[in-house]
Amino acid sequence: MLAIPASIVPLILMVFFTHITVDDLLSVGVIPFVLSSAAVIGKVLLQAYRFKYFIRKFIGHDVSSLSTTISARLGSEFVSQTTPSYIGGEIVRIAWLTRRGVPAGRAAWITTIEIISDVFVGTILGIISGVFAVLNGGYLIGTIVILLSIPTLTFWFLLMFFSAKRNLKLPNLIERIIQKILRGERGRNLVTSTNNAIADLCQMSRENFNFSSSAVVKTFAIGIAITVIAFVLQGISFMVLVNAVGNGIPSISLFDSVMATSASTVLATVPITLGGSGLAELGIWAYVANLNSIPSLQDIVTDSHLSVIVVWRIASYHVPLVIMWIALMKLTINKDVISERKKNFTNGPSDPNTAKRHPHGEDQKFKLDNPNGSKGQAVRDD
């Protein structure tokens, strides 16, 4: 919970040390502010639906109800949004999936596909925005965005390639560090279980990254399409605020707004501040200001877009963050999880009903084109 006030500090500093007044912030209007917040909430709900969609396609069945799955995804997003470089939420989702009987490697595969979808769309849009910025004279911001996007895209592409070609494992150095911190059997067990999960993840990569099945191609295409729509909604969240203000601020098109928010997202992934606070605002300001050289403090504090950017940050980050926090609290005290634990404990691992609900045997295949291991079963399109 401390992450929320920590993320507000850059906004407070901007208000105190710039020309922004309360009237400037209120001039945006209630309706545009609500619409901006609703657009970003729509984005995170789309990400939650994508999470559920990938579960059904790659695991073969729903592991929980729609509302619980959405709450889990929103709760994990709170963790991502309050850590540097948007990391940490994946661990929450993996833990949530494994509690529902999904093997760790399969759970890691679901989160990896989500990351790949976000990285692929986000970096491609980032590179495009950087190119447009350079073409329009914003040489500095365009170059920075491109230089940040290319290594990220390259890293995940290489990870996809190598995981589909061979079994990866923890580097020897990391194994030694873990075994030195957790001495004895605990350290060895952690290394072994982690390497087993990575091996399962690589197996899923080999099964699905060959794109030999039309069902695989369709699933990836739908996942990418959902991600693109999510980024468009983020662009809408900024566009409605800029176009609502007026007062000498030129209107912005949806395309330019998507480019600006994409550049902002790329800059916010630099692991410096919690949730990219300060960096996201600087990124979107630099893009709309067409920054071509290192700016002076006077250039920043007198820019007409500054008040809109502050309101956009509140609408697109802090409002959804509260909703995500509520979902995380609901997730941590979920009675369904508690009752499920008690039931599993009572039934024991040998209970046949439990075995049916969470089959882990070697004969159970989790391939996308045959999720339940039966021959000739069609993939569900819902």
N, C-alpha and C positions, 0 to 999 in steps of 0.2 A: 504493500500500500504506500510505502514511502516513495515509490517511483513516481506516483502521480504529482505530489508537490515538487519533487526534484525536477520533473519535466516542465513545470510552470515557471521555474526560475528564469529561463531565458526570455520568456514573454514579459515577465515583470521588469527585467532589466531593459528590454526594448521600450517598454512604455515609459519608464522613468528617465531614460537617457536619450529619448528622441522627442520629436515634436508631436507625437500621438497624444490625443486627448480622449476622454471618455466619449465625447460627442462624436469624434471620428469613428470610434468603434461601433457606436450605436447607429451611425448613419447608414450602415449596411442594411438594417431593417430586420425584423423578426422573421418574415416569410423566407427571404433568401437564406438566412442563417439556418432555418429549419430544413429547407430544401438541400442545402449543402451537407448538413449532418446526415440527412436521410440518404443522400447519394453514397456517402462513405459507409453507412450502416448496411446499405444494399450491397456494397462491395464485400464486406466481411461475411455477410450472409451467403453470398455467392461462393466465397471460399469454403464456407462450411458445407454447402451443398456439394461442391467439388470433392471434398473430403469423403462425404458419404458415397458419392458416385464411385470414387476409386475403390472404396472398401467393397462395395457390391461386385465390382467388375474383377478385382484382383484377388479378393478372398473368396468370393462366390456366394456370400450371404450377408445380410445385415447383422451387425454385432450388437445393435441396440436400437431403440426407437429413434425416430427422426429428431424429436426435440432434445433427447439426451445427447445424440451425436452432435447436433448444432451447438449445444451448451459446451461440450467437450472441446470443439474446435474454437469457439469464442474464448473459452477460458485459457486455452493454450496460446491464443493470439495475444492475450494480455501479457503473458510472459515474454513473447517475442517483441512486443511493442515497448517494453520497459527494460530492455537490455541493449547494449551496444551491438550494432550490426544486425539487429532483428533475429537473434539466435536464442534458443532455449525452449521455444514452444514445441519443437519437434520431440523433445524428451517427454514432455507432458502427454503428447498424443501417442507416443510409443508405449508409455506406461499405461495409459487408458486402454489401448488396444490389447496389450498383453494381459491385463486384468480380465478381459473378456475372452480369454482363451486363444488369442492370436499369437503364434510363435513370434519371438522377438525379431527374427530376420524378416518375416513377412510384414510385421508392423513397421519396421524400419523402411521397408520398400515403399509402403504407402506414403510415408512422410518424405522420402527421397523423391518420389514422383511429384509430390506437391512442390517441393523446392525447385526441381528441374523446370516445372511449368512456370513458376514465378520468375526464376532466373532467366529462362529463355525469353519470355515475353518482356520482362523488365529491362534486360540488357539490350535486346534488339531495339525496343522503343528508346532506350537511353542513347544508343549509338545513333539512331535516326535523329533524335533531338539534338545531339551534339553536332551532327553534320549540318542540320538546318541552322543552328546557332552560328557556326563558322561561316556558312554561306551568307548569312545576314549581318556579318561583322562582329559577332560575339565570339571572338577568337579564344579568349581565355576560358570562359565557361564551357564553350563547346569542346575545347581540347581536354579540359579536366574530366568532363563527363565521358568522353570517348575513352580516355586512358583508364578510367575506373571501370568502365563496362567491359572492355575487351578481356582483361585478365580473369574476371569473374566468369564470363561466358566460356573462356578457354578451359578453366579449371574444371567446371562441371561437365564440359564436353569430354575431356580426357578421363574424368572419373567414370562417366557412362561407358566410354570405349573400353577402358581396361577392366572394369567390373564385368563386362559382357564377354571378355576374352579369357580371364583367369580368376582364380580365387584370391582375393586380397586378404590381408591380415594386418593387425596392429604392427607398426614399426617396432623393431627390437628395442630401441631406446625407450619408447613409451611403455613397453612391457616391463622393462627393468625398473622404470620409475614407479609403476603401479605395484610391482612386487616388493619394492623397497618401502613404499608407504604402507601398503597392506601386507605385512609379513605373513609368511606361512600359507596355509591352505586358502585363506580368504583371497589373497592376491592371485594365487594360481587359478582359483575358481572364476574370478572376475575376468582374467585374461582369456581363459578357455571359453567362457560363455560369450564374451564379446567377439572373439574370433569365430565362434560358431554362428553368431547372428550375422556377422559380415559375410560368412560363407553362404548362408541362406539368402542374403541380399544379392550376392553375385549370381546365385542360381536363378533368382527371379529376373535378374538382368539378362542372363543368357536366354531365358524362356521368352522374354518379351521385347528385347531390343533388336531382335532380328527382323521384326516387322513382316514376318512371313504370313501372319494371319490378318485377315481383313478386320477381325474383331479388335486386334491390338491397335491397328492403325486408327480405327474409328474411336476407340477409347482415348487415345492420345489426342486426336483431333478435337474431340469434345472437351477434354480437359484444357487444351490450349485456348479454345474458343471461349470457355467460361472465364479464363484468366484475362483474355483480351477485354471482354465486357467489363470485368472488375476494374481494369485500368481506365477504361473509358468513363466509368462512374466516378472514379477519382478525379478525372479531368473535369467532369461536370461540376463536381463540388467546388472547384475554384472558379470556373466560368460564371456560375450564377452569382457569385459574390462580386466579381469584378464588374460584370455587366449591370449589376443593381446599384452600384455606387454613383457612377457618373462623376460629377464635380471635376471635370477635366481629365479624368482617367479614361483612356481609350478603351472601347469594348474589345473583347477577345473572342476568337472563334473557338469551337470545340477542339479542332485539331491543334491549335496553338496552346490551348489549355492542357491537353493531354501531353504535349511535348514538355511543357513547363513542369507539370507534376511528375512526369517520368524523370526528368533531369533532377528534380528535387529528391526523388526516391533514391536515385543512384548516389547522390552526394550523402544522403542520410545513412547509407549503409557503411560508411567509413566508421570503424569502431572507436569512436571518441566519446560520444555522449549517449545517455539513456534515450532509446527510441529516436535517435537522430535529432534530439531537441537542439535548436539553434542551427544545425546544419541543414535541415529541411527548409527552414525559413530562408536561410542564406542562399540555398540552391535555387529556389523558385524566384527569389528576388533577382539573383544574378541572371537568370534566364530571361525574365520579362524586361530587365534593364539592358539586355543585350551587352553584357559585360565583355569588354575587349582588353582590359588592363586591370591591374590591381586597384581596387577602389579606395577612395579616402573615406574616412569616417563621416565627413560632411555629405558625401554622395549618398551614403546609406540613410542617414537620419533625416534627410530632406526629401527622399523619394516619395512620390505620391501613392505608390502601391503598398507602402509599408503597413498602413492601418488595415488594408484588406488582407494582407498576408497574415497578420496577427489573428484576425477574425477567422480566416480560413484554417489556421493551425488549431484554433480552439474547436471549430466545427468538425474538422476532419480527424483530429487526434484525441483531444480530451473528452469530447462527448462520447465517441465510441469506446474510449478507454474505460469509462464508468460502466457501460453496459458489459464490456468484457470482464471487468472485475466482478460484477454481480454473477456472471456465468461461472467464473472461476470459483467463487465462494459456494455456489450451488453445486459445482462439481466436487468440491472437497468434502461437502457434508451430504452428498447424495445418498439418500436412504436406500436407493436401489442397489448401489454398490455394496453397502453394508449388509443388506439382506442376502445378496448374492454370495458374499463371502461366508456368511453363516450357513447358508444352504450347502455350499460346496464343502464346508468343513464337516457338516453333519453327514452328508452323503458319502464323503471320502472319495479318493481318486478312483476306487474300483466301482463306483456306482455307475450302472449302465446308462442311466439317463444323462449323467454328466458327460460320459464318454460320447454320447450321441451329439450333445450340444457342442462340444469342443473336440472334434476328432483331430488327433495329432499323428496318426499312424503313417508309416511310410507309403501305404497305398493311397493315402489321401493327397490328391494333386491340387495345387492352387493355381494352375495355369488359367490364363484369361479366357482361352477358347474352350475350356472344359472345367469350370470351377468346382464341380462336385464329383469329378472323377468318373462320371458316367459317359458312355460312348455316345457320340452323336448328339449331345445336348446343345441346344442353341443358346447363344448368349443373349441375356435380357437387354433390351434397349431402353428400359425405363430408368 
